[in-house]
């Protein structure tokens, strides 16, 4: 059993995202992690290689990228963040979303986005 609190894994991921530190960001995900969009049948990214490609492209296209947590709730192994994202893909207006993280064994195993 891993003693790392799920919220701490998510917080590390957020800090790495804001620093655009891809290796540290990816270190918070399990090798078989999946990212899902609400309502989609299949994951939008499956496995660490696809997640790396997705975020390598996002970080390269978003020099002013930053996320802030508006609220965070933890329930067991699930962490739900309401986030405000700035500078995504060069956008000028912030975007709000829910990010629902499932943390298992000290790593993010699933991430669900509600946009």
C-alpha positions in Angstrom: 0.0 0.0 0.0 1.4 3.4 -1.0 1.1 6.1 1.7 1.2 9.1 -0.6 -2.0 11.1 -0.3 -3.9 11.4 -3.6 -4.2 15.2 -3.3 -0.4 15.4 -3.0 0.1 13.5 -6.3 -2.4 15.8 -8.0 -0.7 18.9 -6.5 2.7 17.7 -7.8 1.2 17.2 -11.2 -0.3 20.8 -11.1 3.1 22.3 -10.1 4.9 20.5 -12.9 2.1 21.6 -15.4 2.6 25.2 -14.4 6.4 24.9 -14.7 5.9 23.1 -18.0 8.2 20.4 -16.5 7.3 17.5 -18.7 9.4 14.8 -17.0 8.1 15.7 -13.5 4.5 16.0 -14.9 4.7 12.5 -16.4 6.2 11.1 -13.3 2.8 11.6 -11.6 1.0 9.3 -14.0 1.0 5.5 -14.1 2.4 3.8 -17.2 -1.1 2.7 -18.3 -2.9 5.9 -17.3 -5.7 7.2 -19.5 -7.3 10.6 -20.1 -11.0 10.8 -20.8 -13.3 13.6 -21.9 -16.8 13.5 -20.4 -19.2 11.7 -22.7 -16.5 10.1 -24.9 -16.5 6.4 -25.3 -12.7 6.0 -25.8 -9.9 7.8 -23.9 -8.4 10.8 -25.7 -5.0 9.6 -24.5 -4.1 6.1 -23.4 -0.7 5.1 -21.9 2.2 7.3 -20.9 3.5 7.7 -24.5 0.3 9.2 -25.7 0.1 11.4 -22.6 3.7 12.6 -23.2 2.9 13.5 -26.9 -0.3 15.3 -25.9 1.4 17.5 -23.2 4.7 18.0 -25.2 2.6 19.6 -27.9 0.5 21.6 -25.5 3.5 22.9 -23.6 5.3 23.9 -26.8 2.2 25.7 -28.2 1.4 27.4 -24.8 4.3 29.5 -23.5 2.1 31.3 -21.0 0.3 28.2 -19.8 -0.9 28.2 -16.2 -3.6 26.5 -14.2 -5.0 27.6 -10.9 -7.2 25.5 -8.6 -10.5 27.2 -7.8 -11.6 24.4 -5.5 -10.4 20.9 -4.6 -12.3 18.0 -3.1 -10.9 14.6 -2.2 -12.9 11.5 -1.6 -10.7 8.4 -1.0 -8.6 7.9 -4.1 -10.4 10.5 -6.2 -9.5 14.1 -6.3 -11.7 16.6 -8.1 -10.3 20.0 -9.1 -12.3 22.9 -10.5 -9.5 24.6 -12.5 -9.0 27.8 -14.4 -6.5 27.5 -17.3 -4.7 30.5 -18.7 -2.8 30.7 -22.0 -3.8 27.3 -23.4 -2.8 27.1 -27.0 -2.1 30.8 -27.0 -5.7 31.7 -25.9 -6.3 35.0 -24.3 -9.4 34.0 -22.3 -9.2 31.7 -19.3 -11.0 28.4 -19.6 -12.7 26.7 -16.6 -13.0 22.9 -16.3 -13.3 20.1 -13.9 -10.5 17.6 -13.6 -11.3 14.3 -11.9 -8.2 12.4 -11.0 -8.2 8.7 -9.9 -5.0 8.0 -8.0 -3.8 4.4 -7.4 -0.5 3.3 -6.0 0.8 6.9 -5.7 0.2 7.7 -9.4 -2.6 9.2 -11.5 -4.3 6.2 -13.2 -7.2 8.1 -14.8 -8.0 11.7 -15.5 -11.5 12.8 -16.6 -12.1 16.3 -18.0 -15.4 18.1 -17.9 -15.3 21.2 -20.1 
